[in-house]
Amino acid sequence: MASTSRSYRNSQRASQSQNREQQRVGEEVKSIVKFILDHSAEKVAIKEKDMHVVAGGKDMLRQHLPLVVEELKRRFGIAFRLLDTSTPQNKVYICVATSPMVSIYELTESQRPQFTLLLIILLYIFLRDNRIEDQKLYEMLALLNIRLDEEHGYFGNDLKKLIEETFVRQHYLKRERSELSAYDDPKVYFQWGLRAKAEFSYPQMIQFASKLFQQDPKYIEQRLKATQSQQEQAEQ
């Protein structure tokens, strides 16, 4: 009888110890999740080393990261993705939505102009085989009366900074410099960034554009192709 009672007490202590450990791990996971959410509002990248302190060290972060990723996806609809530019010594992540945005009205009024401009740029880059020289992109925007050196009635000012810095830092756009030879001036190209690839598909974007401009999706595609044709003729 004593042996049975002792076994029960040992089992109970082990269970309590396990519960405390699970609670500790749960609190640490919550702390990491909160850190990520707090730093994802501006849609900028999060360095792994910046999470070490809140996680209790590098090893603890690696131990808890699978649970953190699961929690972000399950509770917040967020995918925590490693950037393709990361290195083993410098891992960098971004948060992307696992569900596409249904309506432009999910955004605040101040966010809608930026989103609209981003949508136009991503659509055009897609039509140019997902790679476009920066000057050709700016020429296309000028055809739409969107000029980087002028304040726009809807999009506002500092559009060059918005495109070349903010959208790039948020990984909606990827900006790269290319130099064919030592005798050529380097050129800068834009591509879809990792966040754009994760959050948008082309059919979704056409639908978004048709709702924004209250036009049939086929008309949106026709206008984009017409703009592309005008630019190609101007280049000849």
C-alpha positions in Angstrom: 0.0 0.0 0.0 2.8 2.4 0.9 4.5 1.6 -2.4 1.4 2.4 -4.3 0.9 5.7 -2.4 4.6 6.6 -3.0 4.2 5.8 -6.7 1.1 8.0 -6.9 2.9 10.9 -5.2 5.9 10.6 -7.6 3.5 10.5 -10.6 1.7 13.5 -9.3 5.0 15.5 -8.8 6.1 14.5 -12.3 2.8 15.6 -13.7 3.0 19.0 -11.9 6.6 19.4 -13.0 5.6 18.7 -16.6 2.7 21.2 -16.4 5.1 23.9 -15.1 7.5 23.2 -17.9 4.7 23.4 -20.5 3.5 26.7 -18.9 7.0 28.1 -19.0 7.4 27.1 -22.7 4.0 28.5 -23.4 4.9 31.9 -21.9 8.2 32.0 -23.8 6.4 31.2 -27.1 3.9 34.0 -26.4 6.7 36.5 -25.7 8.4 35.6 -29.0 5.0 35.8 -30.9 4.3 39.2 -29.3 7.8 40.5 -30.3 7.2 39.4 -33.9 3.7 41.0 -34.1 5.0 44.2 -32.6 7.7 44.4 -35.2 5.7 43.4 -38.2 3.3 46.3 -38.2 5.5 48.2 -40.7 6.0 45.1 -42.8 9.8 45.3 -42.4 12.1 42.3 -42.0 12.9 40.8 -38.6 16.5 39.6 -37.9 16.8 36.3 -36.1 19.5 37.7 -33.8 17.0 40.4 -32.6 14.8 37.6 -31.3 17.5 36.0 -29.2 17.0 38.3 -26.2 13.3 37.8 -25.8 13.7 34.0 -26.5 16.4 33.6 -23.9 19.2 32.9 -26.3 19.9 31.4 -29.7 19.3 27.8 -28.7 16.1 28.5 -27.0 14.8 30.4 -30.1 15.6 27.5 -32.3 13.8 25.2 -29.9 10.7 27.3 -29.7 10.5 28.6 -33.3 8.4 25.7 -34.7 5.8 26.4 -32.0 6.0 30.1 -32.8 5.5 29.6 -36.5 2.5 27.3 -35.8 0.9 29.9 -33.4 1.3 32.7 -35.8 -0.4 30.8 -38.6 -3.2 29.3 -36.4 -4.2 32.3 -34.4 -3.2 35.3 -36.6 -3.2 33.9 -40.2 0.5 34.9 -40.6 3.2 32.9 -42.3 6.7 33.5 -40.9 9.0 33.1 -43.8 12.8 33.1 -44.1 14.0 35.5 -46.8 15.9 34.0 -49.7 18.6 36.6 -49.2 19.4 35.2 -45.7 22.6 33.5 -44.8 23.2 30.9 -42.0 25.0 33.6 -40.1 22.3 36.3 -40.7 18.8 34.9 -41.0 16.1 37.3 -41.7 12.3 36.7 -41.7 9.2 38.5 -42.8 5.5 38.1 -41.9 3.1 37.5 -44.7 -0.7 37.0 -44.7 -1.8 33.5 -45.4 -5.2 34.7 -46.7 -5.5 37.2 -49.5 -7.1 40.6 -48.8 -10.8 40.4 -49.8 -11.5 44.2 -50.1 -9.6 47.4 -50.4 -11.8 48.6 -47.5 -9.8 46.3 -45.2 -7.2 49.1 -45.4 -7.3 52.5 -43.7 -7.9 55.5 -45.9 -4.2 56.5 -45.5 -3.1 53.0 -46.7 -5.3 52.9 -49.8 -3.2 55.2 -52.0 0.0 53.3 -51.3 -1.7 50.0 -52.0 -3.2 51.3 -55.3 0.2 52.5 -56.5 1.8 49.2 -55.5 -0.9 47.3 -57.4 -0.3 49.3 -60.5 3.4 48.7 -60.3 3.2 45.0 -59.6 0.7 44.5 -62.5 3.0 46.3 -64.9 6.1 44.4 -63.8 4.1 41.1 -64.3 3.3 42.2 -67.9 6.9 42.8 -68.6 8.0 39.3 -67.6 8.5 40.2 -64.0 11.5 42.4 -64.6 11.5 46.1 -65.6 14.2 48.8 -65.8 13.4 51.5 -63.3 13.3 54.3 -65.9 10.8 52.4 -68.1 8.6 51.8 -65.0 8.7 55.6 -64.3 7.9 56.3 -68.0 4.8 54.1 -67.7 3.7 55.8 -64.5 4.1 59.2 -66.3 1.7 58.0 -69.0 -0.8 57.6 -66.2 0.0 61.1 -65.0 2.0 59.8 -62.0 5.3 61.7 -61.9 7.8 61.1 -59.2 9.0 64.7 -59.1 5.5 66.1 -58.7 2.9 65.8 -55.9 0.0 63.7 -57.0 -3.6 64.5 -55.9 -4.2 61.0 -54.7 -0.9 59.3 -54.2 0.8 62.3 -52.5 4.5 63.3 -52.7 7.8 61.5 -52.2 6.7 58.8 -54.6 10.3 58.0 -55.6 11.2 57.3 -51.9 8.0 55.2 -51.5 8.9 53.1 -54.5 12.6 52.8 -54.2 12.9 52.6 -50.4 9.6 51.7 -48.6 8.3 49.1 -51.1 11.8 47.6 -51.3 12.2 47.5 -47.5 8.8 45.9 -47.1 9.9 43.3 -49.8 7.0 44.0 -52.1 9.6 45.0 -54.7 13.1 43.7 -55.3 15.6 46.2 -56.7 18.8 45.1 -58.3 21.6 46.8 -60.1 23.0 45.3 -63.3 26.1 46.3 -65.3 26.7 44.5 -68.6 30.3 45.7 -68.9 32.8 48.2 -67.5 31.9 50.5 -70.4 28.1 50.6 -69.8 26.3 52.6 -67.2 24.7 50.4 -64.6 21.0 49.9 -64.8 18.5 49.3 -62.0 15.7 46.8 -62.4 12.6 46.1 -60.3 11.0 42.6 -59.7 8.3 41.3 -57.5 9.7 40.8 -53.9 9.1 37.9 -51.7 6.1 39.5 -49.9 4.4 40.3 -53.2 4.8 36.7 -54.4 3.4 35.4 -51.1 0.5 37.8 -50.8 -0.7 38.3 -54.4 -1.6 36.3 -57.5 -2.2 37.9 -60.9 -5.9 37.0 -61.1 -6.5 38.4 -57.6 -4.7 41.7 -58.6 -6.8 42.1 -61.7 -9.9 41.7 -59.6 -8.6 44.2 -57.1 -7.8 46.7 -59.9 -11.3 46.3 -61.4 -12.9 47.0 -58.1 -10.7 50.0 -57.4 -11.4 51.6 -60.7 -14.9 50.2 -61.0 -14.2 48.6 -64.4 -14.6 45.2 -65.9 -11.5 43.0 -65.3 -11.1 42.5 -69.1 -11.0 46.3 -69.5 -8.3 46.6 -66.9 -6.1 44.1 -68.7 -6.7 45.9 -72.1 -5.7 49.3 -70.6 -2.5 47.9 -69.1 -1.6 46.2 -72.4 -2.4 49.5 -74.3 -0.1 51.4 -71.9 2.6 48.8 -72.6 2.1 49.1 -76.3 2.4 53.0 -76.1 5.7 52.7 -74.3 7.1 50.1 -76.7 6.2 52.4 -79.7 7.9 55.3 -77.9 11.1 53.2 -77.6 11.3 52.5 -81.3 
